[in-house]
Amino acid sequence: MNIAETIKTPRHHDANRPFGKAPMTKQPVKPTDPSTLTICNDPLPSHRASPGNKYTEKLKAMKMGQCIKCLPEEVGRIQGAMRKYVELHKINATVRTIKNYGDGFGRVWMLAVEKKLKVAA
């Protein structure tokens, strides 16, 4: 197939056309309708809003050394949420994960940080 045939070959739907008929354009920005805006006297909050995350209740119920059983593709999200929870609540813990525990599910553990003993030489 040569370049002339490539250009003439029809593409399906909105496929990229490097040499085609219609140039690729940006979608127009949807304008804001002023009639939908309202004026109010709400005070500026003194702190930044922190809605938390959907795992907070489960993480509060966990004890040190326990883990959460989840799907392998969910391990990263739960690990990130647990690390954030540990950091925000100043818990002396570390987070460890495994994507396949052998039963087709992953695990995310909250483990106590081991204290290192200093050895005198």
Contacts in CASP RR format, 6 or more apart in sequence:
PFRMAT RR
TARGET T0000
AUTHOR 0000-0000-0000
METHOD contacts of the structure
MODEL  1
MNIAETIKTPRHHDANRPFGKAPMTKQPVKPTDPSTLTICNDPLPSHRAS
PGNKYTEKLKAMKMGQCIKCLPEEVGRIQGAMRKYVELHKINATVRTIKN
YGDGFGRVWMLAVEKKLKVAA
1 9 0 8 1.000
3 19 0 8 1.000
6 19 0 8 1.000
7 19 0 8 1.000
7 20 0 8 1.000
11 17 0 8 1.000
11 20 0 8 1.000
16 24 0 8 1.000
17 24 0 8 1.000
53 81 0 8 1.000
53 84 0 8 1.000
53 85 0 8 1.000
54 81 0 8 1.000
55 78 0 8 1.000
55 81 0 8 1.000
55 82 0 8 1.000
55 85 0 8 1.000
56 85 0 8 1.000
58 68 0 8 1.000
59 81 0 8 1.000
59 82 0 8 1.000
59 85 0 8 1.000
59 110 0 8 1.000
62 68 0 8 1.000
62 110 0 8 1.000
64 93 0 8 1.000
64 110 0 8 1.000
64 111 0 8 1.000
64 112 0 8 1.000
65 109 0 8 1.000
65 110 0 8 1.000
65 111 0 8 1.000
65 112 0 8 1.000
66 109 0 8 1.000
66 110 0 8 1.000
67 107 0 8 1.000
67 108 0 8 1.000
67 109 0 8 1.000
67 110 0 8 1.000
68 78 0 8 1.000
68 82 0 8 1.000
68 107 0 8 1.000
68 108 0 8 1.000
69 101 0 8 1.000
69 105 0 8 1.000
69 106 0 8 1.000
69 107 0 8 1.000
70 78 0 8 1.000
70 105 0 8 1.000
70 106 0 8 1.000
70 107 0 8 1.000
70 108 0 8 1.000
71 105 0 8 1.000
71 106 0 8 1.000
72 99 0 8 1.000
72 100 0 8 1.000
72 104 0 8 1.000
72 105 0 8 1.000
72 106 0 8 1.000
74 106 0 8 1.000
75 97 0 8 1.000
75 98 0 8 1.000
75 99 0 8 1.000
75 106 0 8 1.000
75 107 0 8 1.000
75 108 0 8 1.000
76 97 0 8 1.000
76 108 0 8 1.000
78 108 0 8 1.000
79 95 0 8 1.000
79 97 0 8 1.000
79 108 0 8 1.000
80 95 0 8 1.000
82 95 0 8 1.000
82 108 0 8 1.000
82 110 0 8 1.000
83 95 0 8 1.000
85 91 0 8 1.000
86 93 0 8 1.000
86 94 0 8 1.000
86 95 0 8 1.000
86 110 0 8 1.000
91 110 0 8 1.000
92 112 0 8 1.000
92 113 0 8 1.000
93 110 0 8 1.000
93 111 0 8 1.000
93 112 0 8 1.000
93 113 0 8 1.000
94 110 0 8 1.000
94 111 0 8 1.000
94 112 0 8 1.000
94 113 0 8 1.000
95 108 0 8 1.000
95 109 0 8 1.000
95 110 0 8 1.000
95 111 0 8 1.000
96 108 0 8 1.000
96 109 0 8 1.000
96 111 0 8 1.000
97 106 0 8 1.000
97 107 0 8 1.000
97 108 0 8 1.000
97 109 0 8 1.000
98 106 0 8 1.000
98 107 0 8 1.000
99 106 0 8 1.000
100 106 0 8 1.000
101 107 0 8 1.000
END
